[in-house]
C-alpha cells in the first residue's frame, strides 16, 4: 500500500503540482486548501506525512501544527514545512523539516523520501 501524504497549501497551482509530483512518485497524495478541514479529516485519512504551508488563511500553519502536536495520536507525525522564509520559531528535527520555496521537483521528493522513505 502506498504511503499517504497530505498537502496543505492555499495556492491552488502549488497544491496541485505537489499532489501530482507525489502521485507520480508512487505516493497517495491528498490536497487541502484549508487547515481546519485537513485537521478534521486526519483520522479518516491517517497520513504518513504532511506537507504544510505556513501562510494559510484562517488557521495558519503554526496553529495547525500546534493542534496537531497537542493530539497524542499525531504528536510524532512527520511534517514538512513549505515556506518562503525560514521560520526561526520552529525547532526542526526528526519529525519536522523545512522545504524552502521556491523548490524543485527533486528537492520535494528528496525531503519526502528522507522523512518517510520511498512510496
Secondary structure, 3 states (H helix, E strand, C coil): CCCEEEEECCCHHHHHHHHHHHHHCCCEEEEECCHHHHHHHHHHHCCCEEEEECCCCCCCHHHHHHHHHHCHHHCCCEEEEEECCCCCCCCCECCEEEEECCCCHHHHHHHHHHHHCCC
